[in-house]
Amino acid sequence: MPCYDPGVKRSVAVSLVLLAVIAVAVWPQGMATANRRPQSRRPLPPGKVAPAIDYRDVAREAGLTAVNISASPRRASYITEVTGNGVALVDVDGDGLLDVLLLSAGEMAARKPRPQTLYRNRGGLRFEDITATSGIPPLEWAQGVCAGDFDNDGRTDLVITQWGPNVLLRNQGGKFADESSRLPAATTKRWSTGCAFVDYDRDGDLDLFVAHYANLDLAATARPTDKNHCTWKNMAVVCGPRGLPGESMSLYRNDAGRFVDVTAAVGIATPPRYYGFTVLVGDFDDDGWPDVYVACDSTASLLFRNQRNGTFEETGVTSGAALNEDGREQAGMGATAGDYNGDGRLDIFKTNFTDDTPTLYRNIGTFGFQDVTSTAGLAINTRLLGWGAAFIDIDQDGWRDIFYANGHVYPEVDAAAIGEVFRQPRTLFWNRGDGQFHDLSAAAGEAVLARHGSRGLAVGDLDNDGTPEIVIVNMYEPPSLVKNFAPRGKSILIEPLLANGRHAVGARLRLTAGGRTQVDEVRSGGFHISQGDFRVHFGLGAADSAQLSIRWPDGTESNLGAVAANQWVSVQQGKGVTRSRPF
Amino acid sequence: MTWVTRWLAALLMGTAAGWCAPMCRLQLASAQANINAQRFAAALADTEQCLAEEPLHSAALVLKGNLLYLLGRDVEAMTLLEDLVRREPFNTDGRYALGRVYYFNARPDPACTQFEAIVAAQPDHYRAWDNLGLAREAAGRIPEAIQAHVRAIALVATAHREYDWAHANLAELLMKEDDNRRAFSLAVEAAERNPQSSRNFYLAGKALTRLEQWSKAERWLRRSAELDPTDAAPHYLLAQLYRRLERPTEADAERKLFLELQAKAPDKRR
């Protein structure tokens, strides 16, 4: 989100304007014209050939046709209308196929609850709308979604965050019951965005981390049509987030199925000055205890280090993952974790506002991160406004690539003739395997070139063919279901399950194939206000098998030995491989 | 005054003094004094008095465009300068000012058009080449941006020894391209040209940090911090540097200083 400040009106802030001008003069930043792809100056090294990628959007054929609603597609009045919604890819009915939940907001004036669309996966990338029988109630202003089996019954439950009361949906076997009364009552009045289930205290049940965006008081917030409106590039726009009261994040401990707010007690409480978006859980120091990163808009991002005693310490600035290389706050939207350089550590990629680059934080160990955006070749595009992002091995060569969706926040930009556009193409950076990325966006298929006002994004293998698809929420449009039709390497899908049958959220997988070791984790949430596949996908290149080991959330480890390529492997703690399904 | 404010003031003062016409001499002299004191609203009022007498006074119009921009009235600045350039297509100063306003309003394509027109008419206009580099970079035309900066650097090699911007701008661009050795050399040249610029020392220190030449980087960053004690950025890099060197006490001290300075810094306008 942008960094204008409604409190700094031009008519009264000459000195600030001067200082701002000076700041801009000192640090000339990139600027945005989203109509043209930037030129890459870095050619591929000799002998390195980029893969053929053919991403096509098959949402319509698949039956994913629900149109996203978020107030008016022409003009927004409040910032809640432009932050967008998430998507969840979850096997709701236990049939082995990921179903799709698409969130939607509503109409600002009416604030009428709207259905949240649940599609059942019928197989073969065909979906049917089962919203009416899903048990998911219509909601006034849904934002994000995360999944986890909070009651350890083997069924995946959901939390939907809202601008308003969050909703806990207990899975009763393909149908949900609204059990929001299990959540702390204090959540009802806040604006929540990203969320993730996390067993932070390793007591065997899933706790819940929720990001909050801003303390928005409609009565006190100017609309673009008001006299004291906010401006961006001389255009009247919605106010915020700068100038709006910020927020802090929340952690709710699972006490026998009821969630208790332990935010202050465990060290999550911060001054309320952040605009939290994506919650990203990962064991960033590889100590067996989950840490939590929060991508924050227009403020420093947050990194909560698990102290292994039931408490956290916020270390964002100290660790180097809160700001960019120059110590500047960015407008963080989406975030994703993955080991892009094969050193066994989880790195962080974050999308930001236009006039800025995305940020890649390399995990340098000892809980330190280094902004390597430029070094990695990702600083070439400042013209897109990024949202949902994913580390995804598109060609299955064993190196995680980066895909992210874009879209401007203001629908009005199209009419303003300021060189900005609302609907923007996607971005795909191919991992060269040498610490650098190559922009493949222009040659990766129509689904990457297609322009949408995208927001939430989630990755999952919807047709169980061993290659994950990408589902993207598009503002005021149906979603995109992006599938790669190009040839690719071998792969494997690992599904770690606890002894009680629930997905082993927090398990860390270590896989060695073709002389390389890859790591990843089972993650709740993990995408921008969205939930992806609990199964972990690894590209294997030409390797026929891989050595697999898993560190379970309780800290114990299993060495599974060799597993063959091109299959979906379920591994249960204490039992080993319980099921293998070839692609 | 920091070097940047001096630069801005000098730019505007030079504009006012150089263009002063008899009918407007008093008003523009007054505007100059007000610019010097950073009273931009008063300077604008003076300029408008001049224009009341001579509505088509080119220099006054350019000055007014710059002042409107400095006062945050970007649309008015753009409209005024666009009218001027339309009426006087060979008005280099008008095109330059318009290009700058476009650039700072994130409109790199029309900014490029203005700067390209200037360098076509006046190939030795090193400032226009330099700004063309910035605008092309913003437009994603990286190889052409580098060419423009290189041209600016060639033009200032001997004739304008005081001009350090082209070197610094190219250094910054090359760091985005991960060409840190060349960036460092350029930043050093910029610092030699303008040893009072904290930015030049910062860029050199940043390039050295990327190259993991820690002790050298520390010296350049320290000097940057000394030159502009209000700038938080060098302290952030120093904190990261000390962390890498496992000097936690110094890292903590720099981080605290960084946070203090950052809290005092004004919000940046985008």
Interface residues (C-beta under 8 A of the other chain):
Chain A: P2 C3 Y4 D5 V8 R10 A13 V14 S15 L16 V17 L18 L19 A20 V21 I22 A23 V24 A25 V26 W27 P28 Q29 G30 M31 A32 T33 R36 R37 P38 Q39 S40 R41 R42 W232 K233 N234 R242 V317 T318 G320 L323 E325 D326 G327 R328 T354 D355 T357 I364 G368 Q370 S374 T375 G377 A379 I380 N381 T382 R383 I418 G419 E420 Q436
Chain B: T2 V4 T5 W7 L8 Q38 F40 A41 Y69 L70 L71 G72 R73 D74 V75 Y103 F104 N105 A106 R107 P108 D109 P110 L134 E137 A138 A139 G140 R141 I142 P143 I146 N169 E172 M175 K176 E177 D178 R199 K206 R210 A232 A233 H235 Y236 L237 A239 Q240 R243 R244 A251 R255 F258 L259 Q262 P266 D267 K268 R269 R270
